[in-house]
Amino acid sequence: MTDQPNYDDILKQLQEKYTKIDQDTDDHLFGLLYSKPITYWDYIQTDALLSLQTQRTTLPDEMVFIAYHQINELLFKMILWEISQVAEKETLDVTFFESKIMRVSRYFDMLTTSFNIMREGMEVEQYMKFRYTLTPASGFQSAQYRLIEFASTELINLIDYRFRKNIDRDTPFTHAFEHLYWQAAGKDHKTGKKSTLLVNFEARYKDEFLRFMETYNTKNLYTRFKELPAEDQKDEDLVKAMRHYDYTVNIKWVMAHYNAAKHYIDSGIGDGEATGGSDWKKYMHPKYQRRIFFPDLWSAEELEHWGENV
């Protein structure tokens, strides 16, 4: 009789695992003899993460601004991770769909409430000084946020409302790209000339955006929802979750961003313009661009008054 644990079952499972990928189990077991124990700081890459906050000025509150936006980008990454699972799911059911939508919504709920950090966490005088070192950069240039939009809804719902009648599924992606709602914020409204903000953004991301637009044209959240059986599309919990996501992203989060910007830009200090030079009030306020991911899930009256009274 011995108290020595029996590892036969575990070893068998390991052998099956490595055999499937044409690997020698012995090599991997020997590797365990020499590998270092994992630590929290190695696993999370804490040192690398905390070295990424590089200020351009000596003003202390710039650190708040940098770290806050980096946290946003990490949350955007998590959101895209959840959406991709819906997009790639071969057999999609209501329970799985709803669970992923609610995960994404919780991230955006967090993003929405976090704008209090931006609004109350920096001195106006400091922000209005260091912001000039950011020109012509802008939060407009968050590529991950654009990917979230492409992955959430059909492309037509992201087209500037003035051009929607002339664009359909047969429209080339390059043409549709030039008429996305956010293009207006990066162009001179009289001449149509693109700002440095937009030129830099497109030089870095346009090719990636076009590939992503084409990929998600047939597997964005809205399209996948429409693929569900008609009865499933009426599921109260799923519809509620999708409406919550739509409203949170396109009204609550946008308005939280708008109010934070207004707090600083309309403070009376500075020139009252966004760092990227956009007409930020019309670009950001939901009642102007009327971005709606899932229009069929809203009543005619709700659609008509979208973004009003907020």
Residue pairs with C-beta under 8 A, 6 or more apart in sequence:
11 25
14 25
14 28
14 29
15 25
18 24
18 25
18 28
19 25
40 46
41 47
52 70
53 63
53 66
53 67
53 70
54 66
55 62
55 63
55 66
56 62
56 130
56 133
56 134
57 129
57 130
57 133
59 126
59 129
59 130
60 126
61 121
61 122
61 123
61 126
61 127
61 130
62 126
62 130
64 117
64 118
64 121
64 122
65 118
65 122
65 127
65 130
68 114
68 117
68 118
68 121
69 139
71 114
72 111
72 114
72 142
73 142
73 144
75 107
75 110
75 111
76 142
76 144
76 145
76 147
76 148
77 144
78 107
79 104
79 107
79 108
79 148
80 144
80 147
80 148
80 151
82 100
82 103
82 104
82 107
83 100
83 104
83 148
83 151
83 152
83 221
84 151
85 100
86 92
86 96
86 97
86 100
86 101
86 221
86 224
87 151
87 216
87 219
87 220
87 221
87 224
88 219
89 96
89 224
92 224
92 227
92 228
93 232
94 228
94 232
94 235
94 237
94 238
97 224
97 225
97 228
97 238
98 235
98 237
98 238
98 241
101 221
101 238
101 241
101 242
101 244
101 245
102 241
102 244
104 245
105 241
105 244
105 245
105 248
108 245
108 248
108 249
108 252
108 253
109 248
111 253
111 256
112 248
112 252
112 253
112 256
113 256
115 256
115 257
115 259
115 260
118 260
119 259
119 260
119 263
122 264
124 263
124 264
124 267
124 269
125 269
127 264
128 264
128 267
128 269
128 270
131 264
131 270
131 275
132 275
134 275
135 275
135 276
135 277
136 195
136 196
136 197
136 200
136 275
136 276
136 277
137 197
137 275
137 276
138 197
138 274
138 275
138 276
138 278
139 257
140 182
140 185
140 186
140 197
140 201
140 276
140 278
140 283
141 197
141 200
141 201
141 276
143 201
143 204
143 205
143 208
143 209
146 182
146 205
146 209
147 209
147 212
148 249
149 158
149 291
150 158
150 209
150 212
150 213
150 216
150 220
151 212
151 216
151 220
151 221
152 220
152 221
152 222
152 245
152 249
152 293
153 220
153 221
153 222
153 292
153 293
153 294
154 217
154 220
154 222
154 223
155 173
155 176
155 213
155 217
156 164
156 167
156 168
157 222
157 291
157 292
157 293
157 295
158 180
158 181
158 291
159 167
159 176
159 179
159 180
159 181
160 179
160 180
160 181
160 183
160 184
160 289
161 181
161 289
161 290
163 179
167 175
167 176
167 179
169 217
173 210
173 213
173 214
173 217
174 210
176 213
177 183
177 206
177 209
177 210
177 213
181 289
181 291
182 283
183 198
184 283
185 276
185 278
185 279
185 280
185 283
186 194
186 195
186 197
186 198
186 201
186 276
186 278
187 193
187 194
187 195
187 198
188 195
189 279
194 202
195 276
195 277
195 278
196 277
197 276
197 277
197 278
217 223
221 242
221 293
221 294
222 293
222 294
225 233
225 238
225 242
225 294
226 233
232 238
233 239
239 297
242 293
242 294
242 297
243 294
243 297
243 298
245 293
246 292
246 293
246 294
246 297
246 298
249 293
250 286
250 291
250 292
250 293
250 307
251 286
251 306
251 307
251 310
254 284
254 285
254 286
254 291
255 285
255 286
255 310
257 284
258 281
258 284
258 285
261 274
261 280
261 284
262 281
265 272
265 273
265 274
265 280
266 272
273 280
274 280
282 288
282 289
283 289
285 307
286 306
286 307
286 310
287 306
287 307
287 308
287 310
288 307
290 306
290 307
292 298
292 303
292 306
295 303
298 306
